[in-house]
Amino acid sequence: MDARQLPARHGALWLLAGFALFRRHPPLMTALTFGYLLTVIVLNLVPKIGPFLLPLLLPTLTVMLGNGCRAIERGQPFVSEALIAGIGARRVGLARLGGLP
């Protein structure tokens, strides 16, 4: 895979777009972010298996976070189906991605 090289200003524009999305619906974005963070912390606190389970689930959690941001951006209702859209078909690939060293 070849990464696209973009000027540094695109990074600044990306951050500004993120703040604009947050301003559009602050409570939902805060809940989505804290839910992601809480899930990561709780998984990491599970004795013995947590540190091994978290990297496997992190790509799936990141897709769910992205789906939530997309639903907020499009003004769609924030339901669980919106969060898990597209994960079922790519579940194995996401687990493999998390299992890479």
VOGU-936076 format. One record per atom (N, C-alpha, C): residue number from 1; atom name; x, y, z. Coordinates in steps of 0.1 Angstrom, whole numbers. Layout:
# residues N
{pos = NUM | site = CA | x = X | y = Y | z = Z}
...
This chain:
# residues 101
{pos = 1 | site = N | x = 8 | y = -12 | z = 0}
{pos = 1 | site = CA | x = 0 | y = 0 | z = 0}
{pos = 1 | site = C | x = 9 | y = 12 | z = 0}
{pos = 2 | site = N | x = 6 | y = 22 | z = -9}
{pos = 2 | site = CA | x = 13 | y = 34 | z = -9}
{pos = 2 | site = C | x = 6 | y = 45 | z = -2}
{pos = 3 | site = N | x = 12 | y = 52 | z = 7}
{pos = 3 | site = CA | x = 6 | y = 63 | z = 15}
{pos = 3 | site = C | x = 7 | y = 75 | z = 6}
{pos = 4 | site = N | x = -4 | y = 83 | z = 7}
{pos = 4 | site = CA | x = -3 | y = 96 | z = 0}
{pos = 4 | site = C | x = 4 | y = 106 | z = 8}
{pos = 5 | site = N | x = 12 | y = 114 | z = 2}
{pos = 5 | site = CA | x = 19 | y = 124 | z = 9}
{pos = 5 | site = C | x = 12 | y = 138 | z = 6}
{pos = 6 | site = N | x = 8 | y = 144 | z = 17}
{pos = 6 | site = CA | x = 0 | y = 156 | z = 16}
{pos = 6 | site = C | x = 8 | y = 168 | z = 23}
{pos = 7 | site = N | x = 5 | y = 180 | z = 19}
{pos = 7 | site = CA | x = 11 | y = 191 | z = 26}
{pos = 7 | site = C | x = 7 | y = 192 | z = 41}
{pos = 8 | site = N | x = 15 | y = 198 | z = 49}
{pos = 8 | site = CA | x = 12 | y = 199 | z = 64}
{pos = 8 | site = C | x = -1 | y = 206 | z = 67}
{pos = 9 | site = N | x = -5 | y = 215 | z = 58}
{pos = 9 | site = CA | x = -18 | y = 222 | z = 61}
{pos = 9 | site = C | x = -30 | y = 213 | z = 61}
{pos = 10 | site = N | x = -29 | y = 202 | z = 54}
{pos = 10 | site = CA | x = -40 | y = 192 | z = 54}
{pos = 10 | site = C | x = -42 | y = 186 | z = 68}
{pos = 11 | site = N | x = -31 | y = 185 | z = 76}
{pos = 11 | site = CA | x = -33 | y = 180 | z = 89}
{pos = 11 | site = C | x = -40 | y = 191 | z = 98}
{pos = 12 | site = N | x = -37 | y = 203 | z = 96}
{pos = 12 | site = CA | x = -44 | y = 214 | z = 103}
{pos = 12 | site = C | x = -58 | y = 215 | z = 99}
{pos = 13 | site = N | x = -61 | y = 213 | z = 86}
{pos = 13 | site = CA | x = -75 | y = 213 | z = 82}
{pos = 13 | site = C | x = -83 | y = 201 | z = 87}
{pos = 14 | site = N | x = -76 | y = 189 | z = 89}
{pos = 14 | site = CA | x = -82 | y = 178 | z = 95}
{pos = 14 | site = C | x = -86 | y = 180 | z = 109}
{pos = 15 | site = N | x = -77 | y = 187 | z = 117}
{pos = 15 | site = CA | x = -80 | y = 190 | z = 131}
{pos = 15 | site = C | x = -91 | y = 200 | z = 132}
{pos = 16 | site = N | x = -92 | y = 210 | z = 123}
{pos = 16 | site = CA | x = -103 | y = 219 | z = 123}
{pos = 16 | site = C | x = -116 | y = 213 | z = 120}
{pos = 17 | site = N | x = -116 | y = 203 | z = 110}
{pos = 17 | site = CA | x = -128 | y = 196 | z = 107}
{pos = 17 | site = C | x = -133 | y = 188 | z = 119}
{pos = 18 | site = N | x = -123 | y = 182 | z = 127}
{pos = 18 | site = CA | x = -127 | y = 175 | z = 139}
{pos = 18 | site = C | x = -133 | y = 183 | z = 149}
{pos = 19 | site = N | x = -128 | y = 195 | z = 151}
{pos = 19 | site = CA | x = -134 | y = 205 | z = 160}
{pos = 19 | site = C | x = -148 | y = 209 | z = 156}
{pos = 20 | site = N | x = -150 | y = 211 | z = 143}
{pos = 20 | site = CA | x = -163 | y = 215 | z = 137}
{pos = 20 | site = C | x = -173 | y = 204 | z = 140}
{pos = 21 | site = N | x = -168 | y = 191 | z = 138}
{pos = 21 | site = CA | x = -177 | y = 180 | z = 141}
{pos = 21 | site = C | x = -181 | y = 179 | z = 155}
{pos = 22 | site = N | x = -172 | y = 182 | z = 164}
{pos = 22 | site = CA | x = -174 | y = 182 | z = 178}
{pos = 22 | site = C | x = -184 | y = 194 | z = 182}
{pos = 23 | site = N | x = -183 | y = 205 | z = 176}
{pos = 23 | site = CA | x = -192 | y = 216 | z = 178}
{pos = 23 | site = C | x = -206 | y = 214 | z = 173}
{pos = 24 | site = N | x = -207 | y = 205 | z = 163}
{pos = 24 | site = CA | x = -221 | y = 202 | z = 158}
{pos = 24 | site = C | x = -229 | y = 194 | z = 168}
{pos = 25 | site = N | x = -223 | y = 185 | z = 176}
{pos = 25 | site = CA | x = -230 | y = 177 | z = 186}
{pos = 25 | site = C | x = -221 | y = 173 | z = 197}
{pos = 26 | site = N | x = -218 | y = 182 | z = 206}
{pos = 26 | site = CA | x = -208 | y = 180 | z = 217}
{pos = 26 | site = C | x = -211 | y = 168 | z = 226}
{pos = 27 | site = N | x = -224 | y = 167 | z = 231}
{pos = 27 | site = CA | x = -227 | y = 156 | z = 240}
{pos = 27 | site = C | x = -224 | y = 142 | z = 234}
{pos = 28 | site = N | x = -228 | y = 140 | z = 221}
{pos = 28 | site = CA | x = -227 | y = 128 | z = 214}
{pos = 28 | site = C | x = -212 | y = 124 | z = 212}
{pos = 29 | site = N | x = -205 | y = 134 | z = 207}
{pos = 29 | site = CA | x = -191 | y = 132 | z = 205}
{pos = 29 | site = C | x = -183 | y = 129 | z = 218}
{pos = 30 | site = N | x = -187 | y = 135 | z = 229}
{pos = 30 | site = CA | x = -181 | y = 133 | z = 241}
{pos = 30 | site = C | x = -184 | y = 119 | z = 246}
{pos = 31 | site = N | x = -197 | y = 115 | z = 245}
{pos = 31 | site = CA | x = -201 | y = 101 | z = 249}
{pos = 31 | site = C | x = -194 | y = 91 | z = 240}
{pos = 32 | site = N | x = -192 | y = 93 | z = 227}
{pos = 32 | site = CA | x = -186 | y = 84 | z = 219}
{pos = 32 | site = C | x = -171 | y = 82 | z = 222}
{pos = 33 | site = N | x = -164 | y = 93 | z = 225}
{pos = 33 | site = CA | x = -150 | y = 93 | z = 228}
{pos = 33 | site = C | x = -148 | y = 86 | z = 242}
{pos = 34 | site = N | x = -156 | y = 90 | z = 252}
{pos = 34 | site = CA | x = -154 | y = 84 | z = 265}
{pos = 34 | site = C | x = -158 | y = 69 | z = 265}
{pos = 35 | site = N | x = -168 | y = 65 | z = 257}
{pos = 35 | site = CA | x = -171 | y = 51 | z = 255}
{pos = 35 | site = C | x = -159 | y = 43 | z = 250}
{pos = 36 | site = N | x = -153 | y = 49 | z = 240}
{pos = 36 | site = CA | x = -141 | y = 42 | z = 234}
{pos = 36 | site = C | x = -130 | y = 41 | z = 245}
{pos = 37 | site = N | x = -127 | y = 52 | z = 252}
{pos = 37 | site = CA | x = -117 | y = 52 | z = 262}
{pos = 37 | site = C | x = -120 | y = 43 | z = 273}
{pos = 38 | site = N | x = -132 | y = 43 | z = 278}
{pos = 38 | site = CA | x = -136 | y = 34 | z = 289}
{pos = 38 | site = C | x = -135 | y = 19 | z = 284}
{pos = 39 | site = N | x = -139 | y = 16 | z = 272}
{pos = 39 | site = CA | x = -138 | y = 2 | z = 267}
{pos = 39 | site = C | x = -123 | y = -2 | z = 267}
{pos = 40 | site = N | x = -114 | y = 7 | z = 262}
{pos = 40 | site = CA | x = -100 | y = 3 | z = 262}
{pos = 40 | site = C | x = -94 | y = 1 | z = 276}
{pos = 41 | site = N | x = -98 | y = 10 | z = 285}
{pos = 41 | site = CA | x = -93 | y = 9 | z = 299}
{pos = 41 | site = C | x = -98 | y = -4 | z = 306}
{pos = 42 | site = N | x = -111 | y = -7 | z = 304}
{pos = 42 | site = CA | x = -117 | y = -19 | z = 311}
{pos = 42 | site = C | x = -111 | y = -31 | z = 305}
{pos = 43 | site = N | x = -109 | y = -32 | z = 292}
{pos = 43 | site = CA | x = -103 | y = -44 | z = 286}
{pos = 43 | site = C | x = -88 | y = -45 | z = 290}
{pos = 44 | site = N | x = -82 | y = -35 | z = 292}
{pos = 44 | site = CA | x = -68 | y = -35 | z = 297}
{pos = 44 | site = C | x = -67 | y = -39 | z = 311}
{pos = 45 | site = N | x = -77 | y = -38 | z = 319}
{pos = 45 | site = CA | x = -77 | y = -41 | z = 333}
{pos = 45 | site = C | x = -80 | y = -56 | z = 336}
{pos = 46 | site = N | x = -86 | y = -63 | z = 326}
{pos = 46 | site = CA | x = -89 | y = -77 | z = 328}
{pos = 46 | site = C | x = -76 | y = -85 | z = 330}
{pos = 47 | site = N | x = -75 | y = -92 | z = 341}
{pos = 47 | site = CA | x = -62 | y = -98 | z = 344}
{pos = 47 | site = C | x = -59 | y = -109 | z = 334}
{pos = 48 | site = N | x = -46 | y = -110 | z = 331}
{pos = 48 | site = CA | x = -40 | y = -120 | z = 322}
{pos = 48 | site = C | x = -44 | y = -119 | z = 308}
{pos = 49 | site = N | x = -57 | y = -118 | z = 304}
{pos = 49 | site = CA | x = -60 | y = -119 | z = 290}
{pos = 49 | site = C | x = -63 | y = -105 | z = 284}
{pos = 50 | site = N | x = -65 | y = -95 | z = 293}
{pos = 50 | site = CA | x = -68 | y = -81 | z = 288}
{pos = 50 | site = C | x = -57 | y = -75 | z = 279}
{pos = 51 | site = N | x = -45 | y = -76 | z = 283}
{pos = 51 | site = CA | x = -34 | y = -70 | z = 274}
{pos = 51 | site = C | x = -33 | y = -78 | z = 261}
{pos = 52 | site = N | x = -37 | y = -90 | z = 260}
{pos = 52 | site = CA | x = -36 | y = -97 | z = 247}
{pos = 52 | site = C | x = -49 | y = -96 | z = 239}
{pos = 53 | site = N | x = -60 | y = -93 | z = 246}
{pos = 53 | site = CA | x = -73 | y = -92 | z = 239}
{pos = 53 | site = C | x = -75 | y = -78 | z = 233}
{pos = 54 | site = N | x = -69 | y = -68 | z = 240}
{pos = 54 | site = CA | x = -71 | y = -54 | z = 236}
{pos = 54 | site = C | x = -66 | y = -52 | z = 222}
{pos = 55 | site = N | x = -53 | y = -56 | z = 218}
{pos = 55 | site = CA | x = -49 | y = -53 | z = 205}
{pos = 55 | site = C | x = -57 | y = -60 | z = 194}
{pos = 56 | site = N | x = -63 | y = -72 | z = 197}
{pos = 56 | site = CA | x = -72 | y = -78 | z = 188}
{pos = 56 | site = C | x = -85 | y = -71 | z = 185}
{pos = 57 | site = N | x = -90 | y = -64 | z = 195}
{pos = 57 | site = CA | x = -102 | y = -57 | z = 194}
{pos = 57 | site = C | x = -101 | y = -42 | z = 190}
{pos = 58 | site = N | x = -89 | y = -37 | z = 191}
{pos = 58 | site = CA | x = -87 | y = -23 | z = 189}
{pos = 58 | site = C | x = -91 | y = -18 | z = 174}
{pos = 59 | site = N | x = -87 | y = -26 | z = 164}
{pos = 59 | site = CA | x = -92 | y = -22 | z = 151}
{pos = 59 | site = C | x = -107 | y = -21 | z = 150}
{pos = 60 | site = N | x = -114 | y = -31 | z = 156}
{pos = 60 | site = CA | x = -129 | y = -31 | z = 156}
{pos = 60 | site = C | x = -134 | y = -19 | z = 163}
{pos = 61 | site = N | x = -129 | y = -16 | z = 175}
{pos = 61 | site = CA | x = -133 | y = -4 | z = 182}
{pos = 61 | site = C | x = -131 | y = 9 | z = 175}
{pos = 62 | site = N | x = -120 | y = 10 | z = 167}
{pos = 62 | site = CA | x = -117 | y = 21 | z = 159}
{pos = 62 | site = C | x = -127 | y = 23 | z = 148}
{pos = 63 | site = N | x = -131 | y = 12 | z = 142}
{pos = 63 | site = CA | x = -141 | y = 12 | z = 131}
{pos = 63 | site = C | x = -154 | y = 17 | z = 137}
{pos = 64 | site = N | x = -157 | y = 13 | z = 149}
{pos = 64 | site = CA | x = -170 | y = 17 | z = 155}
{pos = 64 | site = C | x = -169 | y = 32 | z = 158}
{pos = 65 | site = N | x = -158 | y = 37 | z = 163}
{pos = 65 | site = CA | x = -156 | y = 51 | z = 165}
{pos = 65 | site = C | x = -158 | y = 59 | z = 152}
{pos = 66 | site = N | x = -152 | y = 54 | z = 142}
{pos = 66 | site = CA | x = -153 | y = 61 | z = 129}
{pos = 66 | site = C | x = -167 | y = 61 | z = 124}
{pos = 67 | site = N | x = -174 | y = 50 | z = 125}
{pos = 67 | site = CA | x = -188 | y = 49 | z = 121}
{pos = 67 | site = C | x = -197 | y = 58 | z = 129}
{pos = 68 | site = N | x = -194 | y = 60 | z = 142}
{pos = 68 | site = CA | x = -201 | y = 69 | z = 150}
{pos = 68 | site = C | x = -199 | y = 84 | z = 146}
{pos = 69 | site = N | x = -187 | y = 87 | z = 143}
{pos = 69 | site = CA | x = -184 | y = 101 | z = 138}
{pos = 69 | site = C | x = -191 | y = 103 | z = 124}
{pos = 70 | site = N | x = -191 | y = 93 | z = 116}
{pos = 70 | site = CA | x = -197 | y = 95 | z = 103}
{pos = 70 | site = C | x = -212 | y = 97 | z = 104}
{pos = 71 | site = N | x = -219 | y = 89 | z = 114}
{pos = 71 | site = CA | x = -233 | y = 91 | z = 116}
{pos = 71 | site = C | x = -236 | y = 105 | z = 121}
{pos = 72 | site = N | x = -227 | y = 110 | z = 130}
{pos = 72 | site = CA | x = -229 | y = 124 | z = 135}
{pos = 72 | site = C | x = -228 | y = 134 | z = 124}
{pos = 73 | site = N | x = -218 | y = 132 | z = 116}
{pos = 73 | site = CA | x = -215 | y = 141 | z = 105}
{pos = 73 | site = C | x = -227 | y = 141 | z = 95}
{pos = 74 | site = N | x = -233 | y = 130 | z = 92}
{pos = 74 | site = CA | x = -244 | y = 129 | z = 83}
{pos = 74 | site = C | x = -257 | y = 133 | z = 89}
{pos = 75 | site = N | x = -258 | y = 134 | z = 102}
{pos = 75 | site = CA | x = -270 | y = 138 | z = 109}
{pos = 75 | site = C | x = -279 | y = 126 | z = 110}
{pos = 76 | site = N | x = -274 | y = 114 | z = 109}
{pos = 76 | site = CA | x = -282 | y = 102 | z = 110}
{pos = 76 | site = C | x = -285 | y = 99 | z = 125}
{pos = 77 | site = N | x = -295 | y = 91 | z = 128}
{pos = 77 | site = CA | x = -298 | y = 88 | z = 142}
{pos = 77 | site = C | x = -287 | y = 79 | z = 147}
{pos = 78 | site = N | x = -283 | y = 81 | z = 160}
{pos = 78 | site = CA | x = -272 | y = 74 | z = 166}
{pos = 78 | site = C | x = -277 | y = 62 | z = 172}
{pos = 79 | site = N | x = -277 | y = 51 | z = 165}
{pos = 79 | site = CA | x = -282 | y = 38 | z = 170}
{pos = 79 | site = C | x = -271 | y = 27 | z = 168}
{pos = 80 | site = N | x = -272 | y = 16 | z = 175}
{pos = 80 | site = CA | x = -262 | y = 6 | z = 175}
{pos = 80 | site = C | x = -259 | y = 1 | z = 161}
{pos = 81 | site = N | x = -269 | y = 0 | z = 152}
{pos = 81 | site = CA | x = -267 | y = -5 | z = 139}
{pos = 81 | site = C | x = -257 | y = 4 | z = 131}
{pos = 82 | site = N | x = -257 | y = 17 | z = 134}
{pos = 82 | site = CA | x = -248 | y = 27 | z = 128}
{pos = 82 | site = C | x = -234 | y = 24 | z = 132}
{pos = 83 | site = N | x = -232 | y = 20 | z = 145}
{pos = 83 | site = CA | x = -219 | y = 18 | z = 150}
{pos = 83 | site = C | x = -212 | y = 5 | z = 144}
{pos = 84 | site = N | x = -220 | y = -5 | z = 143}
{pos = 84 | site = CA | x = -215 | y = -18 | z = 138}
{pos = 84 | site = C | x = -216 | y = -20 | z = 123}
{pos = 85 | site = N | x = -219 | y = -10 | z = 116}
{pos = 85 | site = CA | x = -221 | y = -12 | z = 101}
{pos = 85 | site = C | x = -208 | y = -16 | z = 95}
{pos = 86 | site = N | x = -208 | y = -27 | z = 87}
{pos = 86 | site = CA | x = -196 | y = -31 | z = 80}
{pos = 86 | site = C | x = -186 | y = -40 | z = 88}
{pos = 87 | site = N | x = -189 | y = -42 | z = 101}
{pos = 87 | site = CA | x = -179 | y = -49 | z = 109}
{pos = 87 | site = C | x = -181 | y = -64 | z = 107}
{pos = 88 | site = N | x = -194 | y = -69 | z = 105}
{pos = 88 | site = CA | x = -196 | y = -83 | z = 104}
{pos = 88 | site = C | x = -189 | y = -90 | z = 92}
{pos = 89 | site = N | x = -189 | y = -84 | z = 81}
{pos = 89 | site = CA | x = -183 | y = -89 | z = 69}
{pos = 89 | site = C | x = -167 | y = -89 | z = 70}
{pos = 90 | site = N | x = -162 | y = -80 | z = 78}
{pos = 90 | site = CA | x = -147 | y = -78 | z = 79}
{pos = 90 | site = C | x = -142 | y = -82 | z = 93}
{pos = 91 | site = N | x = -149 | y = -90 | z = 100}
{pos = 91 | site = CA | x = -145 | y = -93 | z = 114}
{pos = 91 | site = C | x = -132 | y = -101 | z = 114}
{pos = 92 | site = N | x = -130 | y = -110 | z = 105}
{pos = 92 | site = CA | x = -118 | y = -118 | z = 105}
{pos = 92 | site = C | x = -106 | y = -109 | z = 101}
{pos = 93 | site = N | x = -108 | y = -101 | z = 92}
{pos = 93 | site = CA | x = -97 | y = -92 | z = 87}
{pos = 93 | site = C | x = -93 | y = -82 | z = 98}
{pos = 94 | site = N | x = -103 | y = -77 | z = 106}
{pos = 94 | site = CA | x = -100 | y = -68 | z = 117}
{pos = 94 | site = C | x = -92 | y = -75 | z = 128}
{pos = 95 | site = N | x = -96 | y = -87 | z = 131}
{pos = 95 | site = CA | x = -89 | y = -95 | z = 141}
{pos = 95 | site = C | x = -75 | y = -98 | z = 137}
{pos = 96 | site = N | x = -73 | y = -101 | z = 124}
{pos = 96 | site = CA | x = -59 | y = -103 | z = 119}
{pos = 96 | site = C | x = -51 | y = -90 | z = 120}
{pos = 97 | site = N | x = -57 | y = -79 | z = 116}
{pos = 97 | site = CA | x = -50 | y = -66 | z = 117}
{pos = 97 | site = C | x = -46 | y = -64 | z = 131}
{pos = 98 | site = N | x = -54 | y = -67 | z = 141}
{pos = 98 | site = CA | x = -51 | y = -65 | z = 155}
{pos = 98 | site = C | x = -40 | y = -74 | z = 160}
{pos = 99 | site = N | x = -39 | y = -86 | z = 153}
{pos = 99 | site = CA | x = -30 | y = -96 | z = 158}
{pos = 99 | site = C | x = -16 | y = -95 | z = 151}
{pos = 100 | site = N | x = -14 | y = -85 | z = 143}
{pos = 100 | site = CA | x = -1 | y = -83 | z = 136}
{pos = 100 | site = C | x = 9 | y = -78 | z = 147}
{pos = 101 | site = N | x = 21 | y = -83 | z = 146}
{pos = 101 | site = CA | x = 31 | y = -78 | z = 156}
{pos = 101 | site = C | x = 36 | y = -64 | z = 153}
